[in-house]
Amino acid sequence: MSSQQVQLIQRAMGAFQRRAFGEAVQISEQVLSQFGDDANALMILAAVRSEAGDTAGAIAFYERARAVMPAHIHVLVNLGAAYRAAGRLHEARLALEEALRIDKRFAITHNNLGNVLLDIGDRDGAKREYERAVVAQANYAEPVAGLARIAEEEHRLDDARRLADKALSLAPGNVSAAMTRARAAFRLGDALRAASDLQALLQNPKLTFTNRVVAEGYLGEALDKLGRFDEAFAAFTRANRLQYEESAASFGADEGPLSPEAMRRLVAYVESLDVASWRSAPPAQRVPVFLVGFPRSGTTLLDQILASHPKITTLEERDTLVDAAFSLVRKDGDFGFWATLADSDIEQLRRLYWEQVEAGLLGAPIKDVFVDKLPLNVGLLPVIHRLFPTARIVFAVRDPRDMVLSCYQQRFGMSGAMFQLLRLDTAARYYDTVMHLVRVCRARLPLALCEVRYEALITDFDAAVRGVLDFLEVGWDDAVRDYATTAKGRAIGTPSASQVVQPLYTTSRGKWRNYRSYLEPALPILAPWVAAFGYEAS
């Protein structure tokens, strides 16, 4: 490399560090024009694109840089971070692992790999990488903050608070550590401290979109705990508006199998259906149990209870029916072909289903009974019955007003269905649509269905659980009472993760009354279902 090329690269880097991005781009492009592809110049161009929020553009430049210098450690590390930002987690992991094969001394590589592993659910692997990062660089706040987050997720709250404090002592502005400290304080009973810390954090104008949404949601929970319901509702609303504005273009016109329009078409189809006209499905070698219900109906609690039984294997929140749903619930609204589905078509969809199950179980054995828990599979009851006519359905029920309010108060991973929950009016209408489908399916399909009420679970645990176990034909086992221990040992990917490790509590029952004035427009939509399920009208 010539001295002129080196000097130009140094000038470009200096300009980037001063945030003189236009100058950095101009000099880097001069390097490429005079000397051809240069890994460092390309990396600077990638970093500028990343600063501008153009992740795809950044990746393109990083990949060009990698082609020039495959063993350039900084290119690989930054490429891994860009892949992660784009959701390309497998490629991110491969790039970072390649960087570590070249040089294991870089703390940032270990930290970034820890982030990716945590994203994909490998908490133990993430913990190892964060610990290696700390060994490599003791004063590096990011991996300490990562360890704090893991401690909170593992319900080691004192450790979470201690590690968060340590990270903040190293980097007072570390957002992840501040969020974890507030979350730990809330869960340890200090909602006032949590609210204060979160309000301070939200004053940071540089807070990322995701962190702002999460912080507003956590603030809402803390204010709710303090009985400051108007302020809590305002915080939940701010979080939801941010998500709504961000997601409207992607999910506002969703036409997938769980969209309101798709379910209305399914209702019309099932209402006119003579199931005897269907060509019989071939016998299934394995038949799952489906645990379903509208979100926030208590399915996560019931999942942990059932997972505690020595004869039951459960799988939480994996879209196992995705292939069947898109194959059978077509956008054109045609369901006539269901009646004549060939054995080979049904067997193929079953095979794809079990492939999803096996990928989700990560090698865990299936015991006598397998329970597939995904609440909104309730919107695919006809699909389930077509594939597995003898499948047993455990249907979780809760007061519709509490359920819709609770949905509004959560931060779900975004999808077309979850987009409906960002406003109370659309959430109530979506609930109404889903329950119409459930009612029609119960009337027109010979479903083996057991209804379980959340309120019964928390007030008469043994009787409610015994009814489910009898339905599943496994018999009572005292281990189900120790569901909190089971939950503490599992990676739970739902908003209920911090709740199901606690003893049973009744404070969430009738919670909608605290927010009655905000729920007023939704109450007439929900009223028929309040009556249908036997809840008090007042």
C-alpha positions in Angstrom: 0.0 0.0 0.0 1.5 3.4 -1.0 2.0 6.2 1.5 -0.6 8.3 -0.3 -3.2 5.6 0.1 -2.3 5.2 3.8 -2.6 8.9 4.3 -6.0 9.1 2.6 -7.3 6.3 4.7 -6.1 8.0 7.8 -7.8 11.2 6.8 -11.0 9.4 6.0 -11.0 7.7 9.4 -10.3 11.0 11.2 -13.2 12.6 9.3 -15.5 9.7 10.3 -14.5 10.0 14.0 -15.3 13.7 13.9 -18.6 12.7 12.4 -17.8 14.6 9.2 -19.4 11.9 7.2 -19.6 13.7 3.9 -15.8 14.3 4.0 -15.2 10.7 5.1 -17.2 9.4 2.1 -15.5 11.8 -0.4 -12.0 10.7 0.7 -13.0 7.0 0.8 -14.4 7.2 -2.7 -11.2 8.9 -3.8 -9.2 5.9 -2.5 -11.4 3.5 -4.5 -11.1 5.6 -7.6 -7.3 5.8 -7.4 -6.4 2.5 -6.0 -9.3 0.1 -6.5 -11.2 -1.7 -3.8 -9.6 -1.1 -0.4 -11.0 -2.9 2.6 -10.5 0.1 5.0 -12.1 2.6 2.6 -15.0 0.2 2.0 -15.4 -0.3 5.8 -15.6 3.5 6.3 -18.3 3.8 3.6 -20.1 0.9 5.3 -19.9 2.6 8.7 -21.3 5.9 7.2 -24.3 3.9 5.7 -24.8 2.3 9.1 -24.9 5.7 10.8 -27.5 6.8 8.4 -29.7 3.7 9.2 -29.0 2.1 5.8 -28.2 -1.4 7.1 -28.5 -3.1 3.7 -26.1 -0.5 2.2 -23.7 -1.1 5.0 -23.8 -4.8 4.5 -23.0 -4.4 0.8 -19.9 -2.4 1.5 -18.8 -4.7 4.3 -19.2 -7.7 2.0 -17.0 -6.0 -0.6 -14.4 -5.3 2.0 -14.5 -8.9 3.1 -14.0 -10.1 -0.5 -10.8 -7.9 -0.6 -9.5 -9.0 2.8 -11.2 -12.1 4.1 -9.2 -12.1 7.3 -9.7 -8.4 8.2 -10.8 -8.8 11.8 -12.6 -5.4 12.0 -14.5 -6.0 8.8 -15.7 -9.4 10.1 -16.8 -7.9 13.4 -18.6 -5.0 11.9 -20.2 -7.2 9.2 -21.5 -9.5 12.0 -23.0 -6.5 13.8 -24.7 -5.4 10.5 -26.0 -8.8 9.8 -27.5 -8.9 13.3 -29.1 -5.5 12.8 -30.7 -6.9 9.6 -32.0 -9.9 11.4 -29.7 -12.3 9.6 -28.6 -14.0 12.7 -27.1 -17.2 11.2 -24.8 -15.1 9.0 -23.9 -12.8 11.9 -22.9 -15.8 13.9 -20.7 -17.3 11.2 -18.9 -13.9 10.6 -18.2 -13.5 14.3 -17.1 -17.1 14.7 -14.7 -16.6 11.8 -13.3 -13.4 13.4 -12.7 -15.4 16.6 -10.8 -18.1 14.6 -8.5 -15.4 13.4 -8.0 -13.7 16.7 -9.6 -14.7 20.1 -8.3 -11.6 21.9 -10.9 -9.0 20.8 -13.4 -8.4 23.5 -15.9 -6.8 21.1 -16.0 -9.9 19.0 -17.0 -12.0 22.0 -19.5 -9.4 23.1 -21.1 -9.2 19.7 -21.3 -13.0 19.4 -22.9 -13.1 22.8 -25.6 -10.7 21.5 -26.3 -12.9 18.6 -26.5 -16.0 20.7 -28.9 -14.3 23.1 -31.1 -13.3 20.1 -31.3 -16.9 18.9 -32.1 -18.2 22.4 -28.8 -19.7 23.3 -28.5 -18.1 26.8 -25.7 -20.3 28.0 -23.6 -19.7 24.9 -24.3 -15.9 25.2 -23.2 -16.0 28.9 -19.9 -17.7 28.0 -19.1 -15.1 25.3 -19.9 -12.2 27.6 -17.7 -13.7 30.3 -14.9 -14.2 27.7 -15.3 -10.5 26.7 -14.9 -9.4 30.3 -11.8 -11.5 30.7 -10.4 -9.9 27.5 -11.2 -6.4 28.7 -12.2 -6.0 32.3 -13.5 -2.4 32.0 -15.8 -3.2 29.0 -19.4 -2.3 30.1 -21.4 -3.9 27.3 -20.7 -7.6 28.2 -21.3 -6.8 31.9 -24.7 -5.3 30.9 -25.3 -8.5 28.8 -24.7 -10.6 31.9 -27.0 -8.4 33.9 -29.8 -8.9 31.3 -29.3 -12.7 31.4 -29.4 -12.7 35.3 -32.7 -10.9 35.2 -34.1 -13.3 32.6 -33.0 -16.2 34.8 -34.7 -14.5 37.8 -31.5 -13.9 39.6 -32.5 -10.4 40.5 -29.9 -9.5 43.1 -27.2 -10.6 40.6 -28.9 -8.6 37.8 -29.0 -5.4 39.9 -25.3 -5.9 41.0 -24.1 -6.5 37.4 -26.2 -3.6 36.1 -24.7 -1.3 38.7 -21.2 -2.4 37.7 -21.9 -1.8 34.0 -23.2 1.7 34.8 -20.1 2.5 36.9 -18.1 1.6 33.8 -20.4 3.4 31.3 -23.0 5.6 33.0 -25.0 6.0 29.8 -25.3 2.2 29.1 -29.0 1.8 28.2 -29.2 -1.9 28.5 -27.8 -1.8 32.1 -30.1 1.0 33.0 -33.1 -0.9 31.7 -32.1 -4.1 33.5 -31.5 -2.2 36.8 -35.0 -0.7 36.5 -36.5 -4.0 35.7 -34.8 -5.7 38.6 -35.9 -3.0 41.0 -39.5 -3.4 39.8 -39.5 -7.1 40.3 -37.9 -6.7 43.7 -40.8 -4.6 44.8 -39.4 -1.1 44.3 -41.7 0.2 41.6 -41.0 3.8 42.6 -37.3 3.4 41.9 -38.0 1.6 38.6 -40.4 4.4 37.5 -37.9 7.1 38.4 -35.0 5.4 36.6 -37.1 4.8 33.5 -38.4 8.3 33.3 -34.8 9.5 33.5 -33.8 7.1 30.7 -36.6 8.2 28.5 -35.2 11.8 28.5 -32.3 10.5 26.4 -33.0 11.8 22.9 -30.6 9.2 21.4 -32.6 6.2 22.7 -33.2 3.7 19.9 -36.7 3.0 18.7 -36.7 -0.5 20.3 -35.3 0.7 23.7 -37.8 3.6 23.8 -40.7 1.2 23.2 -39.4 -1.2 25.9 -38.7 1.5 28.4 -42.2 3.1 27.9 -43.7 -0.4 28.4 -41.7 -1.0 31.6 -42.6 2.5 32.8 -46.3 1.7 32.3 -45.9 -1.5 34.4 -44.2 0.4 37.2 -46.8 3.2 37.2 -49.6 0.6 37.2 -48.0 -1.1 40.2 -48.0 2.3 42.0 -51.7 2.8 41.2 -51.0 5.8 38.9 -53.3 4.3 36.2 -53.7 7.4 34.0 -50.0 7.8 33.8 -49.5 4.1 33.2 -52.1 4.1 30.4 -50.3 7.1 28.8 -47.0 5.2 28.9 -48.5 2.1 27.3 -50.1 4.3 24.7 -46.8 6.0 23.8 -45.1 2.6 23.4 -48.0 1.3 21.2 -48.1 4.4 19.0 -44.4 4.1 18.3 -44.8 0.5 17.3 -47.9 1.3 15.3 -46.2 4.0 13.3 -43.1 1.8 12.7 -45.2 -1.3 11.7 -48.2 0.1 9.8 -46.5 -0.1 6.4 -45.4 -3.8 7.0 -48.4 -5.2 8.8 -51.3 -2.7 8.4 -52.6 -4.5 5.4 -51.7 -8.1 6.5 -53.6 -10.8 4.5 -52.0 -13.8 6.2 -53.8 -16.8 7.7 -54.4 -15.1 11.0 -55.5 -11.8 9.6 -59.1 -10.7 10.5 -60.2 -11.1 6.9 -58.8 -14.6 6.6 -60.6 -15.6 9.8 -63.9 -14.1 8.6 -63.5 -16.2 5.5 -62.9 -19.3 7.6 -66.0 -18.5 9.7 -68.1 -18.4 6.5 -66.6 -21.6 5.3 -67.1 -23.5 8.5 -70.6 -22.2 9.0 -71.6 -23.8 5.7 -69.5 -26.9 6.1 -70.7 -30.5 6.2 -67.5 -32.1 7.6 -68.8 -35.5 6.5 -68.1 -34.4 3.0 -64.4 -34.3 3.6 -62.3 -37.1 2.4 -61.0 -38.8 5.5 -57.5 -38.0 6.6 -55.1 -40.9 6.9 -54.5 -42.1 10.5 -51.7 -40.1 12.2 -48.8 -41.9 13.9 -48.4 -39.1 16.3 -51.1 -36.6 17.4 -50.2 -33.4 19.3 -52.3 -31.6 21.9 -52.8 -27.9 21.0 -52.9 -25.4 23.8 -54.6 -22.3 22.4 -56.4 -19.1 23.4 -56.4 -15.4 22.8 -53.1 -13.8 23.9 -52.9 -13.1 27.6 -55.4 -15.8 28.4 -53.1 -17.7 30.8 -51.5 -20.1 28.3 -48.0 -19.5 29.5 -49.0 -20.3 33.1 -50.8 -23.5 31.9 -47.8 -24.4 29.7 -45.4 -24.3 32.8 -47.9 -26.4 34.8 -48.2 -29.1 32.1 -44.4 -29.0 31.5 -43.9 -29.9 35.2 -45.8 -33.2 34.7 -43.4 -36.2 34.1 -45.4 -37.6 31.2 -45.8 -34.3 29.3 -43.5 -32.5 26.8 -44.5 -28.9 25.9 -43.3 -26.6 23.1 -43.7 -22.9 23.6 -44.5 -20.3 21.0 -43.2 -21.8 17.8 -45.1 -21.3 14.5 -45.4 -25.1 13.9 -48.4 -24.7 11.6 -47.0 -22.1 9.3 -46.7 -24.4 6.3 -50.2 -25.8 6.7 -51.7 -22.4 7.4 -50.4 -20.8 4.2 -51.2 -23.9 2.2 -54.8 -24.2 3.3 -55.8 -20.6 4.1 -55.3 -19.1 0.7 -55.7 -15.4 -0.1 -58.1 -16.2 -2.8 -60.6 -17.5 -0.2 -61.0 -20.9 -1.8 -61.6 -23.7 0.7 -63.3 -26.1 -1.6 -60.1 -28.1 -2.2 -60.1 -29.0 1.6 -62.7 -31.7 1.0 -60.6 -33.7 -1.5 -57.1 -33.3 0.0 -55.1 -36.3 -1.0 -53.5 -38.4 1.7 -50.1 -37.4 0.3 -50.9 -33.7 0.8 -52.0 -34.2 4.4 -49.0 -36.4 5.2 -46.6 -33.8 3.7 -48.1 -31.0 5.8 -47.9 -33.3 8.9 -44.2 -33.9 8.1 -43.5 -30.2 7.8 -45.3 -29.7 11.1 -43.2 -32.2 13.0 -40.0 -30.8 11.4 -40.9 -27.4 13.0 -41.6 -29.2 16.3 -38.3 -31.0 16.3 -36.4 -27.8 15.5 -38.2 -26.1 18.4 -37.5 -28.9 20.9 -33.7 -28.8 20.2 -33.3 -32.5 20.8 -35.5 -32.8 23.9 -37.5 -36.1 23.8 -41.2 -36.2 23.4 -42.9 -38.0 26.3 -46.3 -39.7 26.5 -48.1 -36.5 25.6 -46.9 -33.6 23.5 -48.4 -30.2 23.9 -48.0 -27.5 21.3 -48.6 -24.1 22.9 -49.2 -21.1 20.7 -52.2 -19.0 21.7 -53.3 -17.8 18.3 -53.3 -21.3 16.8 -56.9 -20.9 18.1 -57.4 -19.0 14.8 -56.4 -22.1 12.9 -58.8 -24.6 14.6 -60.1 -25.7 11.2 -56.6 -26.3 9.9 -55.7 -28.3 13.0 -58.8 -30.4 12.6 -58.1 -31.1 8.9 -54.6 -32.2 9.6 -55.2 -34.0 13.0 -58.9 -34.8 13.3 -58.4 -36.6 16.7 -56.2 -33.8 18.2 -57.2 -32.7 21.6 -57.5 -28.9 22.1 -57.0 -27.2 25.5 -58.7 -23.8 25.1 -57.7 -21.1 27.6 -60.4 -18.5 28.6 -60.2 -15.3 30.5 -62.4 -12.3 31.1 -62.3 -10.6 27.7 -61.9 -7.1 29.2 -58.8 -8.2 31.2 -57.4 -10.0 28.2 -57.7 -7.1 25.7 -56.3 -4.6 28.3 -53.4 -6.9 29.0 -52.7 -7.3 25.3 -52.6 -3.5 25.0 -50.1 -3.3 27.9 -47.5 -5.8 26.4 -44.7 -5.5 23.9 -45.1 -8.4 21.6 -42.8 -9.4 18.7 -44.5 -7.7 15.8 -46.6 -9.6 13.3 -49.9 -9.0 11.4 -51.8 -10.5 14.3 -49.9 -8.6 17.0 -50.4 -5.4 15.0 -54.1 -5.6 15.8 -53.3 -5.4 19.5 -51.6 -2.0 19.4 -55.0 -0.1 19.6 -57.8 -1.0 22.0 -60.5 -0.7 19.2 -58.7 -3.1 16.8 -57.7 -5.4 19.7 -61.4 -5.7 20.7 -62.6 -6.3 17.1 -59.8 -8.9 16.6 -60.9 -10.7 19.8 -64.5 -10.7 18.5 -63.4 -12.1 15.2 -61.3 -14.9 16.8 -64.1 -15.8 19.2 -66.6 -16.0 16.4 -64.4 -18.5 14.7 -64.0 -20.5 17.9 -67.8 -20.6 18.4 -68.5 -21.7 14.9 -65.8 -24.4 15.1 -67.2 -25.7 18.4 -70.6 -25.9 16.8 -69.7 -27.4 13.4 -66.6 -29.5 14.0 -66.3 -32.6 16.2 -63.5 -31.1 18.3 -62.1 -32.8 21.4 -61.9 -29.6 23.4 -61.3 -28.8 27.1 -62.0 -25.2 28.2 -59.8 -23.9 31.1 -60.5 -20.6 32.8 -57.6 -18.5 34.0 -59.6 -17.4 37.0 -60.1 -21.0 38.0 -56.4 -21.7 37.7 -55.6 -19.0 40.2 -58.4 -19.6 42.6 -58.9 -23.4 42.5 -55.6 -24.6 41.2 -55.9 -28.4 41.9 -59.4 -28.7 40.5 -58.7 -26.8 37.3 -55.4 -28.6 36.6 -56.9 -32.0 37.5 -59.6 -31.4 34.8 -56.9 -30.8 32.2 -54.8 -33.8 33.2 -57.9 -36.0 33.1 -58.7 -34.7 29.6 -55.1 -35.6 28.6 -55.4 -39.0 30.3 -52.2 -38.7 32.2 -53.4 -38.5 35.8 -52.5 -36.2 38.6 -48.9 -35.7 39.7 -47.9 -33.4 42.6 -45.0 -32.1 40.4 -47.5 -29.8 38.7 -47.7 -27.6 41.8 -44.0 -26.8 41.4 -44.5 -25.1 38.1 -42.5 -22.0 39.2 -39.4 -24.1 39.5 -40.0 -25.5 36.0 -40.4 -21.9 34.7 -37.2 -20.7 36.3 -35.3 -23.4 34.4 -36.8 -22.6 31.0 -36.2 -19.8 28.5 -39.7 -18.3 28.2 -40.2 -16.1 25.3 -43.4 -14.4 26.2 -44.3 -11.3 28.3 -45.4 -13.6 31.1 -41.9 -14.8 31.8 -41.5 -12.8 35.0 -45.0 -13.6 36.2 -45.1 -17.4 36.0 -42.2 -17.8 38.4 -44.2 -16.1 41.2 -46.8 -17.7 43.4 -50.4 -17.5 42.1 -51.9 -14.1 42.5 -55.3 -12.6 41.9 -54.5 -8.9 41.4 -54.8 -9.2 37.6 -58.4 -10.4 37.9 -60.8 -7.5 37.2 -57.9 -5.2 36.5 -59.8 -3.7 33.6 -61.9 -1.7 36.0 -58.8 0.5 36.7 -58.9 1.5 33.1 -62.7 1.5 32.5 -62.8 5.0 31.0 -60.2 4.1 28.4 -61.9 0.8 27.6 -65.4 2.3 27.1 -65.3 2.3 23.3 -64.3 -1.4 23.3 -66.7 -2.6 26.0 -69.8 -2.9 23.6 -67.7 -5.1 21.3 -66.6 -7.4 24.2 -70.0 -7.4 26.0 -71.5 -10.4 24.1 -68.4 -12.5 25.0 -68.4 -11.4 28.6 -72.0 -12.8 28.7 -71.2 -15.9 26.7 -68.4 -16.9 29.0 -70.4 -16.1 32.1 -68.4 -13.1 33.5 -70.1 -10.4 35.5 -71.3 -7.5 33.3 -70.4 -4.7 35.8 
